[in-house]
Amino acid sequence: MVSVLLLGGHGKVALHVTKILTAHGHKVTSIIRNPGHAQDIKDQCPESPNLVDPLVASIEETDEEGAQALMKDVEWVVWSAGAGGKGGPERTKAVDEVAAKRFIKAALLAPSVTKFLMVSAISSRRSPASYWSDADIAAFKKTWETIGVYSEAKTVADEYLYDESRKSQKPKWVDICLRPGSLSDSPGTGSVDLGKAKLVGSVPREDVAAVAVELLEKEEGGGLWVDLMSGSEPIGQAVDRVVSQRITSRE
């Protein structure tokens, strides 16, 4: 059993992550802002209620000392939080960039934490990927035109996770940047396009969660930026390929 801190616990991807992690026997402390969401968290593992602990806290208002306190006895950290467009550009930056960096720093400082998985976005990059089609590039440019503040905040957080992880001398540290495209609530298919993926299309949140847990349960994978869309490769096989061949979308 691994102790997991899940930030942004009531998000749709996070709820799926909670369900899968607890089904695998891991213990999840799920950070939520609204105490009214606690039952939704508990409902993800009705057969093993002792494996999930909803904890009410404001991610954006938690200072460095508070963030470090939340890391006590935690082994894996999953960032699945975000402003979700609420509160304007200032709050987007406060949550998706500033708070994310604060929790990354806290995880790196925490002796018990060995893995940090960031749920990011496929468009969070400085320029179009070299392997994208013209349609992908056009979609990328449109994304930055319409939600540029969000894309910038996520990009900065991703870069911070990568750079600080490379500077750290922490042993057995694994940092993973999972970068799904447009999200859907369709049932998961169990098959994906993973690693260097196209941008046009979508991916079910259930599949995003399944890939996240599969990546966490691998021994390696540190430093990888992993793009994710729906595709034809089974999730287990796709994760094995990406991790063993160290396929990354970071250019």
C-alpha positions as a Markdown table, in Angstrom:
| # | Residue | x | y | z |
|---|---|---|---|---|
| 1 | Met | 0.0 | 0.0 | 0.0 |
| 2 | Val | 1.3 | 3.5 | -0.9 |
| 3 | Ser | 0.1 | 6.7 | 0.7 |
| 4 | Val | -1.0 | 9.2 | -1.9 |
| 5 | Leu | -1.8 | 12.9 | -1.6 |
| 6 | Leu | -4.3 | 13.9 | -4.3 |
| 7 | Leu | -4.6 | 17.7 | -4.8 |
| 8 | Gly | -7.8 | 18.8 | -6.4 |
| 9 | Gly | -9.6 | 15.7 | -5.2 |
| 10 | His | -13.1 | 16.6 | -6.4 |
| 11 | Gly | -12.2 | 17.1 | -10.1 |
| 12 | Lys | -13.6 | 14.6 | -12.5 |
| 13 | Val | -10.2 | 13.1 | -13.4 |
| 14 | Ala | -9.3 | 13.0 | -9.7 |
| 15 | Leu | -12.4 | 11.1 | -8.7 |
| 16 | His | -11.5 | 8.4 | -11.3 |
| 17 | Val | -7.9 | 8.4 | -9.9 |
| 18 | Thr | -9.2 | 7.9 | -6.4 |
| 19 | Lys | -11.3 | 5.0 | -7.5 |
| 20 | Ile | -8.5 | 3.2 | -9.3 |
| 21 | Leu | -5.8 | 3.9 | -6.6 |
| 22 | Thr | -8.0 | 2.6 | -3.8 |
| 23 | Ala | -9.0 | -0.4 | -5.9 |
| 24 | His | -5.3 | -1.2 | -6.1 |
| 25 | Gly | -5.1 | -1.0 | -2.3 |
| 26 | His | -3.4 | 2.4 | -2.0 |
| 27 | Lys | -4.4 | 5.0 | 0.6 |
| 28 | Val | -5.6 | 8.4 | -0.7 |
| 29 | Thr | -5.7 | 11.7 | 1.1 |
| 30 | Ser | -7.9 | 13.8 | -1.1 |
| 31 | Ile | -7.7 | 17.6 | -0.8 |
| 32 | Ile | -11.0 | 19.3 | -1.4 |
| 33 | Arg | -12.1 | 22.9 | -0.9 |
| 34 | Asn | -15.7 | 22.3 | -0.2 |
| 35 | Pro | -16.6 | 20.0 | 2.7 |
| 36 | Gly | -19.8 | 19.2 | 1.0 |
| 37 | His | -17.8 | 17.1 | -1.5 |
| 38 | Ala | -16.4 | 14.7 | 1.1 |
| 39 | Gln | -19.1 | 12.1 | 0.5 |
| 40 | Asp | -18.4 | 12.1 | -3.3 |
| 41 | Ile | -14.8 | 11.2 | -2.4 |
| 42 | Lys | -15.8 | 8.4 | 0.0 |
| 43 | Asp | -18.2 | 7.1 | -2.6 |
| 44 | Gln | -15.3 | 6.1 | -4.9 |
| 45 | Cys | -14.4 | 3.2 | -2.6 |
| 46 | Pro | -17.4 | 2.1 | -0.7 |
| 47 | Glu | -15.9 | -1.4 | 0.0 |
| 48 | Ser | -12.7 | 0.0 | 1.6 |
| 49 | Pro | -13.7 | 3.4 | 3.3 |
| 50 | Asn | -10.5 | 3.3 | 5.3 |
| 51 | Leu | -8.4 | 3.8 | 2.1 |
| 52 | Val | -9.7 | 7.3 | 1.4 |
| 53 | Asp | -9.5 | 10.4 | 3.6 |
| 54 | Pro | -11.2 | 13.6 | 2.3 |
| 55 | Leu | -9.3 | 16.6 | 3.8 |
| 56 | Val | -10.7 | 20.1 | 3.5 |
| 57 | Ala | -8.0 | 22.7 | 2.6 |
| 58 | Ser | -7.6 | 25.6 | 0.2 |
| 59 | Ile | -4.7 | 24.9 | -2.1 |
| 60 | Glu | -4.3 | 28.5 | -3.2 |
| 61 | Glu | -4.3 | 29.8 | 0.4 |
| 62 | Thr | -2.0 | 27.1 | 1.9 |
| 63 | Asp | 1.5 | 28.5 | 2.5 |
| 64 | Glu | 4.8 | 26.8 | 2.2 |
| 65 | Glu | 4.7 | 25.5 | 5.7 |
| 66 | Gly | 1.2 | 24.2 | 5.3 |
| 67 | Ala | 2.1 | 22.5 | 2.0 |
| 68 | Gln | 5.0 | 20.7 | 3.7 |
| 69 | Ala | 2.8 | 19.6 | 6.6 |
| 70 | Leu | 0.4 | 18.0 | 4.1 |
| 71 | Met | 3.4 | 15.9 | 2.8 |
| 72 | Lys | 4.0 | 14.1 | 6.1 |
| 73 | Asp | 4.2 | 10.3 | 5.5 |
| 74 | Val | 3.1 | 10.8 | 1.9 |
| 75 | Glu | 4.9 | 8.8 | -0.8 |
| 76 | Trp | 3.2 | 9.9 | -4.0 |
| 77 | Val | 1.7 | 13.3 | -4.9 |
| 78 | Val | -0.8 | 13.8 | -7.7 |
| 79 | Trp | -1.6 | 17.4 | -8.8 |
| 80 | Ser | -5.0 | 17.4 | -10.5 |
| 81 | Ala | -6.0 | 20.9 | -9.2 |
| 82 | Gly | -6.9 | 24.0 | -11.2 |
| 83 | Ala | -8.8 | 27.2 | -11.1 |
| 84 | Gly | -11.1 | 25.9 | -13.8 |
| 85 | Gly | -11.6 | 29.4 | -15.2 |
| 86 | Lys | -13.2 | 30.6 | -12.0 |
| 87 | Gly | -12.0 | 33.9 | -10.5 |
| 88 | Gly | -10.4 | 35.4 | -13.7 |
| 89 | Pro | -6.8 | 35.5 | -14.8 |
| 90 | Glu | -5.4 | 36.3 | -11.3 |
| 91 | Arg | -6.9 | 33.2 | -9.8 |
| 92 | Thr | -5.8 | 31.0 | -12.7 |
| 93 | Lys | -2.2 | 32.2 | -12.1 |
| 94 | Ala | -2.6 | 31.8 | -8.3 |
| 95 | Val | -3.7 | 28.2 | -8.5 |
| 96 | Asp | -2.3 | 26.7 | -11.7 |
| 97 | Glu | 1.1 | 28.3 | -11.5 |
| 98 | Val | 1.9 | 29.7 | -8.0 |
| 99 | Ala | 0.2 | 27.1 | -5.9 |
| 100 | Ala | 1.5 | 24.3 | -8.1 |
| 101 | Lys | 5.0 | 25.5 | -7.7 |
| 102 | Arg | 4.6 | 25.7 | -3.9 |
| 103 | Phe | 3.4 | 22.1 | -3.7 |
| 104 | Ile | 6.1 | 20.8 | -6.1 |
| 105 | Lys | 8.7 | 22.5 | -3.8 |
| 106 | Ala | 7.1 | 21.0 | -0.7 |
| 107 | Ala | 7.2 | 17.5 | -2.3 |
| 108 | Leu | 10.8 | 17.8 | -3.2 |
| 109 | Leu | 11.6 | 18.8 | 0.4 |
| 110 | Ala | 9.6 | 16.0 | 2.0 |
| 111 | Pro | 11.7 | 13.0 | 2.8 |
| 112 | Ser | 8.9 | 10.5 | 2.3 |
| 113 | Val | 7.8 | 11.7 | -1.1 |
| 114 | Thr | 9.2 | 9.8 | -4.1 |
| 115 | Lys | 6.9 | 10.6 | -6.9 |
| 116 | Phe | 5.1 | 13.7 | -8.2 |
| 117 | Leu | 2.6 | 13.4 | -11.1 |
| 118 | Met | 1.3 | 16.6 | -12.7 |
| 119 | Val | -1.9 | 16.4 | -14.6 |
| 120 | Ser | -1.2 | 19.2 | -17.2 |
| 121 | Ala | -2.5 | 19.8 | -20.7 |
| 122 | Ile | -1.2 | 19.0 | -24.2 |
| 123 | Ser | -1.2 | 22.6 | -25.2 |
| 124 | Ser | 1.0 | 23.7 | -22.4 |
| 125 | Arg | 4.2 | 24.2 | -24.4 |
| 126 | Arg | 6.1 | 27.2 | -25.8 |
| 127 | Ser | 5.7 | 26.2 | -29.5 |
| 128 | Pro | 3.9 | 23.6 | -31.6 |
| 129 | Ala | 5.4 | 20.1 | -31.5 |
| 130 | Ser | 7.7 | 19.1 | -34.4 |
| 131 | Tyr | 5.5 | 16.0 | -35.1 |
| 132 | Trp | 2.1 | 17.8 | -35.3 |
| 133 | Ser | 0.0 | 18.2 | -38.4 |
| 134 | Asp | -1.1 | 21.6 | -39.7 |
| 135 | Ala | -4.5 | 20.9 | -38.0 |
| 136 | Asp | -2.8 | 20.3 | -34.7 |
| 137 | Ile | -0.7 | 23.5 | -35.0 |
| 138 | Ala | -3.8 | 25.5 | -35.9 |
| 139 | Ala | -5.6 | 24.1 | -32.8 |
| 140 | Phe | -2.6 | 24.9 | -30.6 |
| 141 | Lys | -2.6 | 28.5 | -31.8 |
| 142 | Lys | -6.3 | 28.8 | -31.2 |
| 143 | Thr | -5.9 | 27.5 | -27.7 |
| 144 | Trp | -3.3 | 30.0 | -26.8 |
| 145 | Glu | -5.4 | 32.8 | -28.3 |
| 146 | Thr | -8.5 | 31.8 | -26.2 |
| 147 | Ile | -7.1 | 30.5 | -22.9 |
| 148 | Gly | -3.5 | 31.9 | -23.0 |
| 149 | Val | -3.4 | 32.7 | -19.3 |
| 150 | Tyr | -4.2 | 29.1 | -18.4 |
| 151 | Ser | -1.8 | 27.7 | -21.0 |
| 152 | Glu | 1.0 | 30.0 | -19.7 |
| 153 | Ala | 0.4 | 29.1 | -16.1 |
| 154 | Lys | 0.4 | 25.4 | -16.8 |
| 155 | Thr | 3.5 | 25.7 | -18.9 |
| 156 | Val | 5.4 | 27.5 | -16.2 |
| 157 | Ala | 4.4 | 24.9 | -13.6 |
| 158 | Asp | 5.5 | 22.1 | -15.9 |
| 159 | Glu | 8.8 | 23.7 | -16.5 |
| 160 | Tyr | 9.3 | 24.3 | -12.8 |
| 161 | Leu | 8.6 | 20.6 | -12.0 |
| 162 | Tyr | 11.1 | 19.5 | -14.7 |
| 163 | Asp | 13.8 | 22.0 | -13.8 |
| 164 | Glu | 13.6 | 21.7 | -10.0 |
| 165 | Ser | 13.6 | 17.9 | -10.3 |
| 166 | Arg | 16.8 | 18.0 | -12.4 |
| 167 | Lys | 18.4 | 20.3 | -9.8 |
| 168 | Ser | 17.4 | 18.1 | -6.9 |
| 169 | Gln | 19.8 | 15.5 | -5.5 |
| 170 | Lys | 16.8 | 13.6 | -4.0 |
| 171 | Pro | 17.3 | 9.8 | -4.5 |
| 172 | Lys | 14.6 | 7.7 | -6.1 |
| 173 | Trp | 12.7 | 10.8 | -7.3 |
| 174 | Val | 10.2 | 10.4 | -10.2 |
| 175 | Asp | 8.6 | 13.4 | -11.8 |
| 176 | Ile | 5.9 | 12.8 | -14.4 |
| 177 | Cys | 4.1 | 15.4 | -16.5 |
| 178 | Leu | 0.9 | 13.9 | -18.0 |
| 179 | Arg | -0.5 | 16.1 | -20.7 |
| 180 | Pro | -4.0 | 15.1 | -21.9 |
| 181 | Gly | -5.8 | 16.8 | -24.7 |
| 182 | Ser | -9.4 | 17.9 | -24.8 |
| 183 | Leu | -11.3 | 15.9 | -22.0 |
| 184 | Ser | -14.6 | 14.1 | -22.4 |
| 185 | Asp | -16.9 | 12.3 | -20.0 |
| 186 | Ser | -17.3 | 9.4 | -22.4 |
| 187 | Pro | -16.6 | 5.9 | -20.9 |
| 188 | Gly | -12.9 | 5.0 | -21.0 |
| 189 | Thr | -11.9 | 2.8 | -24.0 |
| 190 | Gly | -8.7 | 1.5 | -22.4 |
| 191 | Ser | -6.8 | 2.4 | -25.6 |
| 192 | Val | -4.7 | 5.6 | -26.1 |
| 193 | Asp | -2.3 | 7.6 | -28.2 |
| 194 | Leu | 0.5 | 8.2 | -25.6 |
| 195 | Gly | 3.9 | 9.9 | -25.6 |
| 196 | Lys | 4.1 | 12.1 | -28.7 |
| 197 | Ala | 0.4 | 12.4 | -29.5 |
| 198 | Lys | -1.7 | 14.4 | -31.9 |
| 199 | Leu | -3.6 | 17.4 | -30.5 |
| 200 | Val | -6.8 | 17.3 | -32.5 |
| 201 | Gly | -9.3 | 15.0 | -30.8 |
| 202 | Ser | -10.2 | 14.2 | -27.2 |
| 203 | Val | -9.7 | 11.6 | -24.5 |
| 204 | Pro | -12.0 | 10.3 | -21.8 |
| 205 | Arg | -11.2 | 11.4 | -18.3 |
| 206 | Glu | -11.5 | 7.8 | -17.2 |
| 207 | Asp | -8.6 | 6.9 | -19.5 |
| 208 | Val | -6.6 | 9.8 | -18.2 |
| 209 | Ala | -6.9 | 8.5 | -14.7 |
| 210 | Ala | -6.0 | 5.0 | -15.8 |
| 211 | Val | -2.9 | 6.2 | -17.5 |
| 212 | Ala | -1.9 | 8.3 | -14.5 |
| 213 | Val | -2.1 | 5.4 | -12.1 |
| 214 | Glu | -0.3 | 3.1 | -14.5 |
| 215 | Leu | 2.5 | 5.6 | -14.7 |
| 216 | Leu | 2.7 | 6.0 | -11.0 |
| 217 | Glu | 3.0 | 2.3 | -10.5 |
| 218 | Lys | 6.0 | 2.1 | -12.7 |
| 219 | Glu | 9.4 | 2.2 | -11.1 |
| 220 | Glu | 10.8 | 4.6 | -13.6 |
| 221 | Gly | 9.5 | 7.5 | -15.7 |
| 222 | Gly | 11.1 | 10.5 | -14.2 |
| 223 | Gly | 11.5 | 13.6 | -16.4 |
| 224 | Leu | 9.0 | 12.4 | -19.0 |
| 225 | Trp | 6.4 | 14.8 | -20.5 |
| 226 | Val | 3.7 | 12.4 | -21.8 |
| 227 | Asp | 1.0 | 13.6 | -24.2 |
| 228 | Leu | -2.2 | 11.7 | -24.2 |
| 229 | Met | -5.2 | 11.4 | -26.5 |
| 230 | Ser | -7.6 | 8.6 | -27.5 |
| 231 | Gly | -5.9 | 6.0 | -29.7 |
| 232 | Ser | -5.6 | 2.3 | -30.5 |
| 233 | Glu | -2.8 | 1.1 | -28.1 |
| 234 | Pro | -3.9 | -0.6 | -24.9 |
| 235 | Ile | -3.0 | 1.6 | -21.9 |
| 236 | Gly | -0.7 | -0.9 | -20.2 |
| 237 | Gln | 1.2 | -1.5 | -23.4 |
| 238 | Ala | 1.4 | 2.2 | -24.2 |
| 239 | Val | 2.8 | 3.0 | -20.7 |
| 240 | Asp | 5.4 | 0.2 | -20.9 |
| 241 | Arg | 6.5 | 1.5 | -24.3 |
| 242 | Val | 6.8 | 5.2 | -23.2 |
| 243 | Val | 8.6 | 4.4 | -20.0 |
| 244 | Ser | 11.0 | 1.8 | -21.3 |
| 245 | Gln | 11.9 | 3.8 | -24.4 |
| 246 | Arg | 11.8 | 7.1 | -22.5 |
| 247 | Ile | 9.6 | 8.7 | -25.0 |
| 248 | Thr | 8.9 | 12.4 | -24.1 |
| 249 | Ser | 7.1 | 15.2 | -25.8 |
| 250 | Arg | 9.4 | 17.8 | -24.2 |
| 251 | Glu | 11.4 | 19.5 | -27.0 |
